[in-house]
Amino acid sequence: MDMKRIDLNLLVSLEALLVERNVTRAAARLHMSQPALSAQLNRLRDLFKDPLLVPAHRGMVPTAKALELIDPLRASLDQLRETLQSHDSFSPATAELTISIACTDYVEAVVVAPLIVALRDKAPNIRLAVHRFAPARLAQQLADGDVDLAIATPDAETHLRTRHLFEESYILIGRSGHSRIEEGASPSGFARLEQVIVSPSGGGFSTPVDATLEALGHSRAVVASAASFLVVPSIVASSDLVALVPRRLMRNRLGEVAWIDVPWLSERFQVELIWHERTNGHQGQQWIRDLIHDLVAR
């Protein structure tokens, strides 16, 4: 069968004909004229190389071929109707959906964790799959559908859709009772403190903060490089090391550590929602993006 000759209207008409088994009633059901439906029936007979419906004492009866078609045809059309209806009237409470999010472990802790909790209440059948954020692969992942959404700092040249979530700053943390952490309020005092830094790519011993220090005439003593911000509070809690960490990461844990603001440090980074045009109009995806934005705003 040449699939190019079939359109959806023909299949809807075939369903109505097989259900009603009468051209007049089927035409009324479809809100079309009887001659127009008869013309479609002739096209269907030609496509399937079968009469499909033959005259009987009362109305028409389906052929053996038509009887084979009715169940899979109705199942396919019902699935299509359900898909279209769910797209037009998305209901979080009943929606069944899996969302793939790419992010760093820091974002997973401060944004995704609260999102999971909120979803259990608002949309219990929506599942989240978290992927490691890979900046070099993100655009392709979003285009291919491997990832639906990213929460990260976007490239300045990105062609992807973005929505601002928040601006993040740093605080300096150390163990409770750290006798020298206040020295970090000045560049020279900060440089004298032994520190652990985070190198997401692994193994690095400098960050943009070191360029700021160098411009002020200082260099700091970095004695350890971690791959994740999540392990840093545990390191400083059991040593005399200090560390710069994102403020939101510690918002519920400030009682566990000594900490100060670092007024001389202007280093900031932006966190945004990032997605591809292919998911822009999907109501479920729109709802997730709005929920994340609202959670962060609160």
C-alpha positions in Angstrom: 0.0 0.0 0.0 1.3 3.5 -0.9 1.2 5.3 2.4 1.4 8.7 0.6 -2.2 8.2 -0.6 -3.6 7.9 3.0 -4.5 10.8 5.1 -5.9 10.9 8.6 -9.4 11.9 7.5 -9.7 8.7 5.5 -8.9 6.6 8.5 -11.4 8.5 10.7 -14.0 8.0 8.0 -13.3 4.3 7.9 -13.7 4.0 11.6 -17.1 5.7 11.4 -18.2 3.5 8.6 -17.2 0.3 10.3 -19.0 1.4 13.5 -22.2 2.7 12.0 -22.3 0.2 9.0 -24.4 2.8 7.2 -23.1 5.6 5.0 -25.9 8.0 5.9 -25.4 7.6 9.7 -21.6 7.7 9.4 -21.8 10.9 7.3 -24.0 12.5 10.0 -21.6 11.4 12.7 -18.7 13.0 10.8 -20.7 16.1 9.9 -20.2 15.7 6.2 -22.4 15.0 3.2 -23.3 11.4 2.1 -21.8 11.9 -1.4 -18.5 13.1 0.1 -18.4 10.1 2.4 -19.3 7.7 -0.4 -16.4 9.1 -2.4 -14.1 8.5 0.6 -15.3 4.9 0.8 -14.5 4.4 -2.8 -10.9 5.7 -2.1 -10.6 3.3 0.9 -11.8 0.3 -1.2 -9.1 1.2 -3.8 -6.4 1.6 -1.1 -7.2 -1.7 0.7 -8.1 -3.6 -2.5 -11.2 -4.8 -0.7 -14.9 -3.7 -0.6 -14.7 -3.3 3.2 -18.5 -2.9 3.5 -21.0 -4.8 1.4 -24.8 -4.3 1.1 -27.0 -6.4 3.4 -30.7 -6.7 4.4 -30.3 -3.8 6.8 -27.5 -1.4 6.0 -24.1 -2.9 5.3 -21.8 -5.6 6.8 -18.0 -5.5 7.0 -15.9 -7.9 5.0 -13.4 -10.2 6.6 -10.6 -7.6 5.8 -12.7 -4.9 7.5 -13.2 -7.0 10.6 -9.4 -7.4 10.8 -8.9 -3.7 10.6 -11.5 -2.4 13.1 -9.7 -3.2 16.4 -6.2 -1.9 15.5 -7.7 1.1 13.7 -9.7 2.1 16.7 -6.8 1.5 19.1 -4.5 3.7 17.0 -7.0 6.5 16.6 -7.9 6.4 20.3 -4.2 6.7 21.2 -3.8 9.7 18.9 -6.9 11.3 20.3 -5.6 10.8 23.9 -2.2 12.3 22.9 -3.8 15.3 21.3 -6.2 15.8 24.2 -3.5 15.5 26.9 -1.4 18.1 25.0 -4.3 20.5 24.9 -5.4 20.1 28.5 -2.3 19.2 30.6 -3.3 18.2 34.1 -0.3 17.9 36.5 -2.2 15.7 39.0 -2.8 13.0 36.4 -0.1 13.5 33.8 2.3 10.6 33.2 5.6 12.1 31.9 9.4 11.6 32.3 11.5 14.8 32.2 15.3 14.5 31.7 17.3 17.3 33.3 21.0 18.0 32.8 22.7 19.9 35.7 25.7 20.0 38.0 25.6 18.3 41.4 25.3 21.8 42.9 22.2 22.5 41.0 20.9 19.1 41.7 21.2 19.9 45.4 19.7 23.4 45.4 17.1 23.2 42.7 16.3 19.6 41.7 16.0 18.2 45.2 13.2 20.6 46.1 11.7 20.0 42.7 11.4 16.3 43.4 9.6 17.0 46.7 7.2 19.4 45.0 6.4 16.9 42.2 5.4 14.3 44.7 2.6 16.6 45.9 1.6 18.3 42.7 2.3 15.7 40.0 3.0 12.3 41.4 3.2 10.5 38.0 5.9 12.8 36.6 9.4 11.3 36.9 12.7 13.1 36.8 15.9 11.7 35.2 19.0 13.7 36.1 22.0 13.7 33.7 25.4 15.1 34.3 25.9 18.5 32.8 28.2 18.3 29.8 28.5 21.8 28.2 30.2 20.6 25.0 27.4 18.1 24.3 24.3 20.0 25.6 23.1 21.5 22.4 23.1 18.2 20.6 21.5 16.4 23.6 18.7 18.9 23.6 18.2 18.7 19.9 18.2 14.8 19.9 15.8 14.6 22.8 18.3 12.9 25.1 17.8 15.8 27.5 14.7 17.9 27.8 16.0 20.7 30.0 19.2 22.0 31.4 19.7 24.2 34.5 23.1 25.8 34.2 25.0 28.9 33.1 24.5 29.2 29.3 27.0 30.0 26.7 26.9 33.6 25.6 26.5 32.5 22.0 23.8 29.9 22.7 20.9 29.6 20.2 18.9 27.7 22.7 15.9 29.2 24.6 16.7 30.4 28.1 15.0 31.8 31.2 16.8 33.4 34.1 16.5 31.7 37.5 18.9 33.5 39.8 22.3 35.0 40.3 24.6 33.1 42.6 27.4 34.5 44.8 30.0 33.0 47.2 30.6 32.8 50.9 33.7 31.7 52.7 33.2 28.7 55.1 35.3 27.0 57.6 34.8 24.7 60.6 32.8 26.0 63.6 35.0 28.1 65.8 37.6 28.6 63.1 39.9 31.3 64.6 41.1 32.9 61.4 38.1 32.8 59.0 37.4 36.6 59.5 40.8 37.3 57.8 39.1 36.3 54.6 37.2 39.6 54.6 40.3 41.2 53.0 42.2 39.9 49.9 45.5 39.7 51.8 44.0 37.8 54.7 42.1 35.5 52.3 45.3 34.7 50.5 47.0 33.5 53.7 44.3 30.9 54.5 44.9 27.4 53.4 42.0 26.4 51.0 40.2 23.7 49.2 38.7 24.6 45.8 36.4 22.8 43.4 37.5 21.8 39.9 34.5 20.4 38.1 36.7 19.0 35.3 39.0 17.5 37.9 42.5 18.2 39.0 42.7 22.0 38.7 44.2 24.2 41.3 43.0 27.6 40.2 39.7 29.3 39.4 38.7 32.8 38.2 39.0 33.9 41.8 42.8 33.5 41.4 42.8 36.0 38.5 41.0 38.5 40.8 43.5 37.9 43.5 46.4 38.3 41.1 45.1 41.6 39.9 45.1 42.7 43.6 48.7 41.5 44.0 48.0 38.3 45.9 48.1 34.5 45.4 46.4 32.0 47.7 47.5 28.6 49.1 45.3 25.9 47.5 46.1 22.6 49.2 43.3 20.4 47.8 41.1 20.3 44.7 37.7 18.6 45.0 35.5 17.5 42.1 32.3 18.6 43.7 31.0 21.3 46.0 28.9 18.8 47.9 32.0 17.2 49.6 33.6 20.6 50.6 31.5 21.3 53.8 32.6 17.9 55.2 36.3 18.7 54.4 36.3 22.0 56.1 34.3 20.8 59.1 37.1 18.5 60.1 40.1 20.6 59.3 41.5 24.2 59.3 40.9 24.6 55.6 38.4 27.1 54.3 36.5 27.2 51.0 34.4 29.5 48.8 31.1 27.8 48.1 27.8 29.0 46.5 25.6 30.7 49.0 22.5 28.7 48.2 24.3 25.5 48.8 24.6 26.4 52.5 21.3 28.2 53.0 20.0 25.4 55.3 23.4 24.5 56.8 24.9 27.8 58.0 24.6 26.7 61.6 27.0 23.8 60.9 30.0 26.0 59.9 31.7 29.3 60.4 31.1 31.6 57.5 31.6 35.2 56.3 30.7 37.3 53.2 33.6 38.2 51.0 33.0 41.9 50.2 36.1 42.3 47.9 35.0 39.4 45.7 32.6 40.3 42.9 32.6 36.9 41.3 29.1 35.8 40.4 27.5 33.3 38.1 24.0 33.1 36.5 21.8 30.1 36.6 19.2 29.7 33.9 16.8 27.2 32.4 17.9 26.1 29.0 15.8 24.2 26.5 15.4 23.5 22.8 12.7 24.8 20.4 11.4 21.2 20.0 9.9 21.2 23.6 9.0 24.9 23.7 5.3 24.4 23.0 4.8 21.2 25.0 2.4 22.0 27.9 4.0 19.5 30.3 7.4 20.9 29.7 6.1 24.4 30.1 4.5 23.5 33.4 7.8 22.0 34.7 9.7 25.1 33.7 7.2 27.4 35.4 7.3 25.2 38.5 11.1 25.4 38.7 11.0 29.1 38.3 8.4 29.5 41.1 10.3 27.2 43.5 13.5 29.2 43.0 11.7 32.5 43.4 10.3 31.3 46.8 
